Amino acid sequence: MATNNNGNSKNTKTQKRTVSVRWVLNMLSFVALVIVGVCLLLQVIFNAIDANGLANATNAMRTIGECIAYCVIAVYAFFFVKNKKKPIWAVLYAIALTAILILIIFR
């Protein structure tokens, strides 16, 4: 196994980087889940007390949480697709990602 100047193996560096990327994606997943859950709860409460302005504000926050969730899903899907040998997987990924972006913009 090749070593660098500090005596650490390259495999260890790669493993640390992979763990940190995984931790960030997991953390973003959790944040998106919490934002969407809280906003849905607040939207129900604000609709019950007929506060439409506040319900619209929570709808905007919920959309931000959903966008974070879509980004995390897209990254995980990319890691799945990059290991596939047939190009159809990349084409399907690109089509789905484009459709999601367009539908978010025109929602």
C-alpha positions as CSV (number, residue, x, y, z in Angstrom):
1,M,0.0,0.0,0.0
2,A,1.4,3.4,-0.9
3,T,2.1,5.9,1.8
4,N,2.5,9.7,1.8
5,N,5.3,11.8,3.5
6,N,3.6,11.6,6.9
7,G,3.4,7.8,6.8
8,N,-0.4,7.7,6.6
9,S,-1.9,5.5,3.9
10,K,-4.0,7.0,1.1
11,N,-6.7,4.6,1.9
12,T,-7.1,6.2,5.4
13,K,-7.5,9.7,3.8
14,T,-10.1,8.5,1.4
15,Q,-12.0,6.7,4.1
16,K,-12.0,9.9,6.3
17,R,-13.2,12.0,3.4
18,T,-16.0,9.5,2.6
19,V,-17.1,9.4,6.2
20,S,-17.3,13.2,6.3
21,V,-19.3,13.5,3.1
22,R,-21.7,10.8,4.4
23,W,-22.0,12.7,7.7
24,V,-22.8,16.0,5.9
25,L,-25.4,14.3,3.8
26,N,-27.0,12.6,6.8
27,M,-27.0,15.9,8.7
28,L,-28.7,17.7,5.8
29,S,-31.2,14.9,5.6
30,F,-32.1,15.4,9.2
31,V,-32.3,19.2,8.9
32,A,-34.6,18.9,5.9
33,L,-36.8,16.4,7.7
34,V,-37.1,18.6,10.8
35,I,-37.8,21.7,8.7
36,V,-40.5,20.0,6.7
37,G,-42.1,18.4,9.8
38,V,-42.2,21.7,11.8
39,C,-43.5,23.6,8.8
40,L,-46.3,21.1,8.2
41,L,-47.3,21.3,11.8
42,L,-47.2,25.1,11.9
43,Q,-49.2,25.3,8.7
44,V,-52.0,23.1,10.2
45,I,-52.0,25.3,13.3
46,F,-52.1,28.6,11.3
47,N,-54.8,27.3,9.1
48,A,-56.9,26.3,12.1
49,I,-56.6,29.8,13.6
50,D,-57.2,31.4,10.1
51,A,-53.8,33.1,9.9
52,N,-53.2,32.8,6.2
53,G,-50.2,35.1,6.1
54,L,-48.3,33.0,8.6
55,A,-49.4,29.8,6.8
56,N,-47.9,31.2,3.6
57,A,-44.6,31.9,5.4
58,T,-44.4,28.4,6.7
59,N,-45.1,27.2,3.2
60,A,-42.0,29.0,2.0
61,M,-39.9,27.5,4.7
62,R,-41.3,24.0,3.9
63,T,-40.3,24.5,0.2
64,I,-36.7,25.3,1.4
65,G,-36.7,22.1,3.5
66,E,-38.0,20.1,0.5
67,C,-35.3,21.6,-1.7
68,I,-32.6,20.5,0.8
69,A,-34.2,17.0,0.8
70,Y,-34.2,16.9,-3.0
71,C,-30.5,17.9,-3.1
72,V,-29.6,15.1,-0.6
73,I,-31.6,12.6,-2.6
74,A,-29.9,13.8,-5.9
75,V,-26.4,13.3,-4.3
76,Y,-27.2,9.8,-3.1
77,A,-28.7,8.9,-6.5
78,F,-25.6,10.2,-8.2
79,F,-23.4,7.9,-6.1
80,F,-25.7,5.0,-7.2
81,V,-25.6,6.0,-10.9
82,K,-21.8,6.6,-11.1
83,N,-21.1,2.9,-10.4
84,K,-23.4,1.7,-13.2
85,K,-21.8,0.8,-16.5
86,K,-24.8,1.3,-18.8
87,P,-25.4,5.0,-19.8
88,I,-29.2,4.6,-19.5
89,W,-28.8,5.1,-15.7
90,A,-27.1,8.5,-16.3
91,V,-29.7,9.5,-18.8
92,L,-32.6,8.6,-16.5
93,Y,-30.8,10.5,-13.6
94,A,-30.5,13.6,-15.8
95,I,-34.1,13.4,-17.0
96,A,-35.5,13.0,-13.4
97,L,-33.3,15.7,-12.0
98,T,-34.2,18.1,-14.8
99,A,-37.9,17.4,-14.3
100,I,-37.7,18.0,-10.5
101,L,-35.9,21.3,-11.1
102,I,-38.4,22.5,-13.7
103,L,-41.4,21.4,-11.5
104,I,-40.0,23.2,-8.5
105,I,-39.5,26.4,-10.4
106,F,-43.0,26.4,-11.9
107,R,-44.8,25.2,-8.8
